Every structure is written in structure tokens, then in C-alpha cells.
Amino acid sequence: VAQREAKAALEAARRERRKVREEEVLKVLRAWRFARNTSRLNVLPEGQDWVFSDTLGLLRDRTGDIHLTPATRSYPEVVQLFNQYLLDRLPQEVADFKWTTINVNCNYSAKLHRDGNNFGPSFIKAFGDFSDGLLKYWPEDDKAVDKMEDLKEADAVTMDLKRSLGMFNGYCAHYVQPFRGERYTVVFFSVGCHSKTPEDRKESLRQLGMQVPATDEDPYALLRAPRGYRQGAGDREGGAAATSRKRGSSGKGMPSFRAYPISELEVGAASNRR
């Protein structure tokens, strides 16, 4: 059903020369048969053994093989719909955002965690009929504070993903606040092993609408490295920023996160098809 709904939505958007609509994405998410995912231990809420979560696009399995997930090959129009939704709304200043993978989630509040296998920033959007459920995020978390629970609430920012499209560094600490109702999220990011991906698989991603990162892509081209929360960290580079400087880039001059109100992104009916 989700595949059929996605195909119809894509055809309608092309025919009417418009953007993919938010309600079309939500309709597909509601039709999607989410798997019970027991492997996402870093996000499991207290007392739960699994969450409804699926991965589309590129993934490296436990044997080291880098491949497109089975769901990606079975439901290509679903992947294309999610990609087109993002492409239709990418602001010019981040039009070069790259991603290899999409994570889709249903009805759970991810606990405080840091993503461990991402490259560069992530874009995230929430869908559904829900209230609350803000994303709490520590943009300067460079992991110098070993225990995430020791991070100060005052240093965090909140992002309303129902009303905005958010860009953040997933390897910085973050969690989802409790919510009421039906809540889905779609997360666009690049896997850390992207540079080792065979070219034919990169081309498969491009055919699905993904903007694949170059082998030498700068992870700090759109968001700078976190500066840390140590005393004086705001006046100097530390942690991840210092490490990235040795590699030649820390994204100096870039923000630590971005949030774009959906009401502004919806202006204009044309689709950014490529």
C-alpha cells in the first residue's frame, strides 16, 4: 500500500508541477509496515525492547558489506517520495546537503544518545497529529563530557520538528521529549563508510534522488564542529573542532544547527526536481 501511495503522489506532483505535499508523505508513513527494530539500543526508551524503525538507502552490515537495504530495493517509490520532499524544500544555502540513508521512525521518544556512525550533518522532519515531542539537542557536545547525563540542560536547544525542518549533528547528544498522539520522523544522513561504497551502489542512490557525498566531502561544510562545554570553549576550538582543524576544516563561520520553518519553505509551488 505504501508503495502504491508513494507512486501516486510522485505522479501527481510531476503532473501538477508542484512540490510533494506533507500530507502525501504522512499518508505513506501511515501505510508503511514498520518493523520491530531490536538493534537500535542507543535510542530505546526505558523499559522497551524494540522500536518501530526502518532504514532506507545505504547500510553496512555486520560482515562489512555496504549495500542498499532490502526495503530500498522493494519500495523504491517510497524512498523517492521522501527524497523529493526534502529536495523540494532545501534552502539555497544548504542545497549541497548530501545523504546516503534515511531512517524512518514511528511513535517513540528516542532516549538521550549520540549517533556513532554518521558522516556530517543530518536533516530531520516530524510528521503526524501530535503535540509536544520537541528535539532536545546539545550543539556544542564534543564528547568531552563522558556521561551525557552530566550535560547541562541550560546548554541545550530545542527544535520543533513538526513546524520546522531541522539540521543538526547527530553525533552530538540529543533526545526526543515525551509527546501525545501519532508521531513519525524521517531522518536524512550519510553513513560513515560512504567513501568506501562501490560506484554502482552510489549510482543506485542517485537514481532514487539522493545527493551522494564525494569521497573527500567536507563533513563541516554546512555545520561547524562542536566547540565543547569546557570553560572558555566558546573562545577557542576544542574537541572535534581541534581534530577537524588538523584535517583542514572545522566549518569555521558555519552555525552549529539550522532550523527552517516549514511555512517559509512551502512558499512557491514549483518542485526542485533534478
RABEL-V924003 format. One record per pair of residues at least 12 apart in sequence whose ideal C-beta (glycine too) atoms are under 10 Angstrom apart, sorted by the first residue. I is the first residue (numbers start at 1). J is the second residue. D is the distance in whole Angstrom. If there is no record, write none. Layout:
# RABEL-V924003
I&J&D  I&J&D
This chain:
# RABEL-V924003
1&27&10  1&28&9  1&30&9  1&31&4  1&32&8  1&33&8  2&27&9  2&28&5  2&29&8  2&30&8  2&31&4  2&32&4  2&33&7  2&71&10  2&75&6  2&77&9  2&78&5  2&81&9  3&28&9  3&31&9  3&32&9  3&74&8  3&75&5  3&76&8  3&77&6  3&78&6  3&79&10  3&81&10  4&28&9  4&31&8  4&77&8  4&78&10  5&24&8  5&25&10  5&27&5  5&28&5  5&29&10  5&30&9  5&31&5  5&32&9  5&77&9  5&78&8  5&81&8  6&20&9  6&24&8  6&25&9  6&27&9  6&28&5  6&31&9  6&32&9  6&75&7  6&76&9  6&77&4  6&78&4  6&79&8  6&80&7  6&81&4  6&82&8  6&84&10  7&28&10  7&75&10  7&76&9  7&77&4  7&78&9  7&80&9  7&81&8  8&24&8  8&27&9  8&28&10  8&77&9  8&81&10  9&21&8  9&23&9  9&24&4  9&25&8  9&27&7  9&28&7  9&77&8  9&78&10  9&80&10  9&81&6  9&84&9  9&85&9  10&24&9  10&77&6  10&78&10  10&80&6  10&81&6  10&84&7  10&209&10  11&77&9  12&24&8  13&81&9  13&84&7  13&85&10  13&88&8  13&271&6  13&273&9  14&84&9  14&271&8  14&273&8  16&269&8  16&271&9  17&269&8  17&270&7  17&271&7  17&273&9  18&88&9  18&268&9  18&269&5  18&270&7  18&271&6  19&84&8  19&85&8  19&87&9  19&88&4  19&89&7  19&265&9  19&266&8  19&268&8  19&269&7  19&270&7  19&271&5  19&272&8  19&273&10  20&80&9  20&81&6  20&82&9  20&83&9  20&84&5  20&85&5  20&86&9  20&87&9  20&88&6  20&89&9  20&271&7  21&85&8  21&88&9  21&266&9  22&85&8  22&89&10  22&125&9  22&127&7  22&262&7  22&266&8  23&127&9  24&81&7  24&84&10  24&85&8  25&78&10  25&81&7  25&82&7  25&84&9  25&85&5  25&86&10  25&125&8  25&127&6  25&184&9  25&186&7  26&127&5  26&128&6  26&129&9  26&182&9  26&184&7  27&81&10  27&127&10  28&75&9  28&77&9  28&78&6  28&81&6  28&82&8  28&85&10  28&104&10  28&127&10  28&184&10  28&186&10  29&78&9  29&81&10  29&82&9  29&104&7  29&105&10  29&106&7  29&127&6  29&128&8  29&182&9  29&184&4  29&185&9  29&186&8  30&106&9  30&127&9  30&128&8  30&182&8  30&184&8  31&78&9  32&52&9  32&54&7  32&71&9  32&75&8  32&78&7  32&104&7  32&106&8  32&184&9  33&52&10  33&54&9  33&71&10  33&75&10  34&51&9  34&52&4  34&53&7  34&54&6  34&104&7  34&105&8  34&106&5  34&107&9  34&184&9  35&50&9  35&51&10  35&52&7  35&53&7  35&54&6  35&55&9  35&71&8  35&106&10  36&49&9  36&50&4  36&51&8  36&52&7  36&53&9  37&50&6  37&51&6  37&52&7  37&53&4  37&54&7  37&55&9  37&103&10  37&105&9  37&108&10  38&50&5  38&51&8  38&53&10  39&51&10  39&53&9  39&55&10  39&62&10  40&53&6  40&55&9  40&103&9  40&105&9  40&108&10  40&110&8  40&113&9  41&113&9  42&110&8  42&111&8  42&112&9  42&113&4  42&114&7  42&115&8  42&116&7  43&103&10  43&105&8  43&108&8  43&109&9  43&110&4  43&111&6  43&112&9  43&113&5  43&115&9  43&174&10  43&175&8  43&176&9  44&108&8  44&110&8  44&111&7  44&113&9  45&108&6  45&109&6  45&110&7  45&111&6  45&175&9  45&176&9  45&178&9  46&109&10  46&111&7  48&108&7  48&109&10  48&111&9  50&108&9  51&105&7  51&106&8  51&107&8  51&108&5  51&109&10  51&110&8  52&104&9  52&105&7  52&106&4  52&107&6  52&108&7  52&184&9  53&103&7  53&104&7  53&105&5  53&106&7  53&108&8  53&110&9  53&185&9  53&187&10  54&69&8  54&71&6  54&72&10  54&75&10  54&78&10  54&102&9  54&103&7  54&104&5  54&105&8  54&106&9  55&69&5  55&71&8  55&72&8  55&101&6  55&102&7  55&103&6  55&104&8  55&187&10  55&191&10  56&68&9  56&69&6  56&71&6  56&72&5  56&73&10  56&75&8  56&76&10  56&78&7  56&79&5  56&82&7  56&83&9  56&101&7  56&102&4  56&103&8  56&104&7  56&186&9  56&188&10  56&208&9  56&210&10  57&69&7  57&71&9  57&72&6  57&79&7  57&82&9  57&83&9  57&99&8  57&100&6  57&101&4  57&102&5  57&103&9  57&188&9  57&189&9  57&190&9  57&191&8  57&201&10  57&204&9  57&205&6  57&208&7  57&210&6  57&212&10  58&72&8  58&99&9  58&100&4  58&101&5  58&102&10  58&190&8  58&191&5  58&193&8  58&194&7  58&197&6  58&201&7  58&202&8  58&204&9  58&205&6  58&210&8  58&212&9  59&72&9  59&100&9  59&101&7  59&117&10  59&191&7  59&193&9  60&117&8  60&191&6  60&192&8  60&193&5  60&194&10  60&196&8  60&197&9  64&193&9  64&196&9  66&100&9  66&191&8  66&193&6  66&194&8  66&196&6  66&197&5  66&198&7  66&201&7  66&202&10  67&197&9  67&198&9  67&201&7  67&204&10  68&100&10  68&101&10  68&197&10  68&201&6  68&204&6  68&205&7  68&208&9  69&101&9  69&102&10  71&104&9  72&101&9  72&102&9  72&204&8  72&205&9  72&208&7  73&204&9  73&208&10  76&204&9  76&207&8  76&208&6  76&209&10  77&208&9  78&102&9  78&104&9  78&208&10  79&102&7  79&104&10  79&205&9  79&207&10  79&208&5  79&209&7  79&210&8  80&207&9  80&208&6  80&209&5  80&210&9  81&186&10  81&209&9  82&102&6  82&104&8  82&125&9  82&186&6  82&187&10  82&188&8  82&208&9  82&209&8  82&210&10  83&99&8  83&102&8  83&186&10  83&188&8  83&205&9  83&208&6  83&209&3  83&210&6  83&211&9  84&208&10  84&209&6  84&271&7  84&272&9  84&273&7  84&274&10  85&125&8  85&127&10  85&165&10  85&186&8  85&188&10  85&209&10  86&99&8  86&102&9  86&123&6  86&125&8  86&165&8  86&186&8  86&188&6  86&209&8  86&210&9  86&211&9  86&272&9  87&209&6  87&210&9  87&211&8  87&271&8  87&272&5  87&273&7  87&274&7  88&265&8  88&266&9  88&268&9  88&269&10  88&270&9  88&271&5  88&272&5  88&273&8  89&123&9  89&125&9  89&165&6  89&260&8  89&262&8  89&264&9  89&265&4  89&266&8  89&271&10  89&272&8  90&123&8  90&165&9  90&211&9  90&260&9  90&265&9  90&272&7  91&165&9  91&167&10  91&258&8  91&260&6  91&264&9  91&265&7  92&272&10  93&222&8  93&258&8  93&260&10  94&121&9  94&123&8  94&165&10  94&167&7  94&221&9  94&222&5  94&223&9  94&258&7  94&260&9  95&211&9  95&222&10  95&272&8  96&211&7  96&213&10  96&217&9  96&218&10  96&221&7  96&222&7  97&120&8  97&121&7  97&122&9  97&123&6  97&167&7  97&188&8  97&189&10  97&190&9  97&211&7  97&213&9  97&221&9  97&222&6  97&258&10  98&119&9  98&120&7  98&121&9  98&188&9  98&189&9  98&190&6  98&194&8  98&210&8  98&211&5  98&212&6  98&213&4  98&214&8  98&217&6  98&219&10  98&221&9  98&222&9  99&119&10  99&120&9  99&121&9  99&122&8  99&123&7  99&187&9  99&188&4  99&189&6  99&190&5  99&191&9  99&194&9  99&205&9  99&209&10  99&210&6  99&211&7  99&212&8  99&213&8  100&119&8  100&188&9  100&189&8  100&190&5  100&191&5  100&192&10  100&193&9  100&194&5  100&197&7  100&201&9  100&202&8  100&205&6  100&210&6  100&211&9  100&212&6  100&213&7  101&117&10  101&118&9  101&119&10  101&122&10  101&187&8  101&188&8  101&189&6  101&190&7  101&191&5  101&194&9  101&205&9  101&210&8  102&123&10  102&186&6  102&187&7  102&188&6  102&189&8  102&208&10  102&210&8  103&115&10  103&122&9  103&124&9  103&170&10  103&185&8  103&186&8  103&187&4  103&188&8  103&189&7  104&127&10  104&184&7  104&185&7  104&186&5  104&187&8  105&124&10  105&126&9  105&176&9  105&183&8  105&184&7  105&185&5  105&186&8  105&187&7  106&128&9  106&182&8  106&183&8  106&184&5  106&185&8  107&128&8  107&130&9  107&133&10  107&179&9  107&181&9  107&182&7  107&183&6  107&184&8  107&185&10  108&176&8  108&179&10  108&183&8  108&185&10  109&132&9  109&133&7  109&175&7  109&176&4  109&177&7  109&178&6  109&179&6  109&183&8  110&135&9  110&174&8  110&175&6  110&176&5  110&185&9  111&148&10  111&174&10  111&175&6  111&176&8  112&136&8  112&138&9  112&148&5  112&149&7  112&151&8  112&173&6  112&174&7  112&175&4  112&176&10  113&148&7  113&170&9  113&171&10  113&173&7  113&174&7  113&175&7  114&138&9  114&141&7  114&143&7  114&148&7  114&169&9  114&170&8  114&171&5  114&172&7  114&173&5  114&174&8  115&168&10  115&169&9  115&170&4  115&171&5  115&172&9  115&173&10  115&174&8  115&187&9  115&189&8  115&192&10  116&170&9  116&171&7  116&192&8  117&170&9  117&171&9  117&189&9  117&190&10  117&191&6  117&192&5  117&193&8  118&169&8  118&170&5  118&171&6  118&187&10  118&189&5  118&190&7  118&191&7  118&192&6  118&194&10  118&219&9  119&170&10  119&171&9  119&189&8  119&190&4  119&191&7  119&192&5  119&193&8  119&194&6  119&195&8  119&213&7  119&217&7  119&219&6  120&167&10  120&169&8  120&170&9  120&171&10  120&189&8  120&190&6  120&192&9  120&194&9  120&213&7  120&217&7  120&218&8  120&219&4  120&220&8  120&221&7  120&222&7  120&223&8  120&251&10  121&166&10  121&167&5  121&168&6  121&169&6  121&170&8  121&171&10  121&188&9  121&189&8  121&190&9  121&219&8  121&220&9  121&221&9  121&222&6  121&223&5  121&224&10  121&251&9  121&254&10  121&256&10  121&257&8  121&258&8  122&166&9  122&167&7  122&168&6  122&169&7  122&170&5  122&171&9  122&174&10  122&187&6  122&188&6  122&189&4  122&190&8  122&223&9  123&165&6  123&166&7  123&167&5  123&168&9  123&186&9  123&187&7  123&188&4  123&189&8  123&222&10  123&258&9  123&260&9  124&137&10  124&159&8  124&161&6  124&164&10  124&165&8  124&166&5  124&167&8  124&168&7  124&170&9  124&174&10  124&185&6  124&186&7  124&187&5  124&188&7  124&189&9  125&161&6  125&162&9  125&163&10  125&164&8  125&165&5  125&166&7  125&184&9  125&185&7  125&186&6  125&187&8  125&188&9  125&260&10  125&262&8  125&265&10  126&159&9  126&160&8  126&161&4  126&162&5  126&163&9  126&164&9  126&165&10  126&166&9  126&176&9  126&179&9  126&183&6  126&184&7  126&185&5  126&186&8  126&187&10  127&161&9  127&162&8  127&182&9  127&183&8  127&184&5  127&185&7  127&186&7  128&162&8  128&179&9  128&181&7  128&182&4  128&183&5  128&184&5  128&185&9  129&162&10  129&180&10  129&181&5  129&182&5  129&183&8  130&162&7  130&179&5  130&180&6  130&181&3  130&182&6  130&183&4  130&184&9  131&162&9  131&179&6  131&180&5  131&181&6  131&183&9  132&160&10  132&162&9  132&176&9  132&177&6  132&178&6  132&179&4  132&180&6  132&181&9  132&183&9  133&160&9  133&161&8  133&162&7  133&176&6  133&177&6  133&178&7  133&179&3  133&180&8  133&181&8  133&183&5  133&185&9  134&157&10  134&158&5  134&159&6  134&160&6  134&161&7  134&162&9  134&175&10  134&176&8  134&177&5  134&178&10  134&179&8  135&156&10  135&157&9  135&158&7  135&159&4  135&160&8  135&161&6  135&164&10  135&166&7  135&168&8  135&174&6  135&175&8  135&176&6  135&177&8  135&185&9  135&257&10  135&259&10  136&151&10  136&153&8  136&156&5  136&157&8  136&158&6  136&159&8  136&173&9  136&174&6  136&175&5  136&176&7  136&177&6  137&156&6  137&157&6  137&158&7  137&159&6  137&166&8  137&168&5  137&169&9  137&170&9  137&172&7  137&173&8  137&174&4  137&175&8  137&256&9  137&257&7  138&151&5  138&152&9  138&153&9  138&155&6  138&156&5  138&157&8  138&168&10  138&169&10  138&172&5  138&173&5  138&174&7  138&175&10  138&226&8  138&229&8  138&256&10  139&155&8  139&156&8  139&157&6  139&168&7  139&169&7  139&172&6  139&173&10  139&174&9  139&223&8  139&224&9  139&226&6  139&227&9  139&255&8  139&256&4  139&257&5  140&155&7  140&156&10  140&157&10  140&169&10  140&172&8  140&173&10  140&224&10  140&225&9  140&226&5  140&227&5  140&228&6  140&229&6  140&230&10  140&233&7  140&234&8  140&238&9  140&239&9  140&240&10  140&241&9  140&256&6  140&257&10  141&155&8  141&156&9  141&169&8  141&171&8  141&172&4  141&173&5  141&174&8  141&226&6  141&227&10  141&228&8  141&229&7  141&239&9  141&240&9  141&256&10  142&169&10  142&171&9  142&172&8  142&225&7  142&226&4  142&227&7  142&228&4  142&229&8  142&230&9  142&233&8  142&237&10  142&238&6  142&239&3  142&240&4  142&241&7  142&242&9  142&243&9  143&171&8  143&172&8  143&173&9  143&226&8  143&228&9  143&239&7  143&240&7  144&226&9  144&228&5  144&229&7  144&230&6  144&233&8  144&238&7  144&239&5  144&240&9  145&173&8  145&228&8  145&229&6  145&230&9  145&239&10  148&172&10  148&173&5  148&174&9  148&175&9  149&173&9  150&229&10  151&172&10  151&173&6  151&229&7  152&229&7  155&173&10  155&229&6  156&172&10  156&173&8  156&174&8  156&175&9  157&174&10  157&256&9  157&257&7  157&259&9  158&177&8  158&259&10  159&174&9  159&257&7  159&258&10  159&259&5  160&259&8  160&261&9  160&262&10  161&176&9  161&183&9  161&185&7  161&186&10  161&187&10  161&259&9  161&262&10  162&179&9  162&183&8  162&185&10  162&262&8  163&259&9  163&261&6  163&262&6  163&263&7  164&258&9  164&259&5  164&260&6  164&261&5  164&262&6  164&263&9  164&264&9  164&265&9  165&188&10  165&258&9  165&259&7  165&260&5  165&261&8  165&262&6  165&264&10  165&265&6  166&187&10  166&257&7  166&258&7  166&259&5  166&260&8  167&188&9  167&222&7  167&223&6  167&255&9  167&256&10  167&257&6  167&258&4  167&259&8  167&260&8  168&187&10  168&189&10  168&223&7  168&256&8  168&257&5  168&258&8  168&259&9  169&189&10  169&219&9  169&220&9  169&222&10  169&223&6  169&224&9  169&225&8  169&226&7  169&240&9  169&251&10  169&256&8  169&257&7  170&187&8  170&189&6  171&192&10  171&219&10  171&226&8  171&240&8  172&223&10  172&225&10  172&226&6  172&240&9  172&256&8  172&257&9  173&226&10  174&257&10  188&210&8  188&211&10  190&210&9  190&211&10  190&212&8  190&213&5  190&217&8  190&219&8  191&213&10  192&219&10  194&212&7  194&213&5  194&214&9  194&215&8  194&217&8  195&213&8  195&214&8  195&215&5  195&216&8  195&217&8  196&215&9  197&212&8  197&213&10  197&215&9  199&212&10  202&214&10  202&215&10  206&274&9  209&273&9  209&274&8  211&274&8  218&244&9  218&247&9  218&248&8  218&249&5  218&250&10  218&251&8  219&240&10  219&244&7  219&247&9  219&249&8  219&250&10  219&251&8  220&240&9  220&241&9  220&244&6  220&245&10  220&247&9  220&248&10  220&249&5  220&250&6  220&251&3  220&252&8  220&254&7  221&249&8  221&251&7  221&254&8  222&251&7  222&254&6  222&255&9  222&258&8  223&251&6  223&254&6  223&255&6  223&256&6  223&257&7  223&258&7  224&237&9  224&240&9  224&241&7  224&244&9  224&249&9  224&250&6  224&251&3  224&252&6  224&253&7  224&254&4  224&255&7  224&256&6  224&257&10  225&237&7  225&238&9  225&239&8  225&240&4  225&241&4  225&242&8  225&243&8  225&244&5  225&245&8  225&249&8  225&250&5  225&251&6  225&252&9  225&254&9  225&256&9  226&238&9  226&239&6  226&240&5  226&241&7  226&244&10  226&250&10  226&256&7  227&239&7  227&240&8  227&241&6  227&242&9  227&250&9  227&256&8  228&240&8  228&241&8  228&242&9  237&250&6  237&252&8
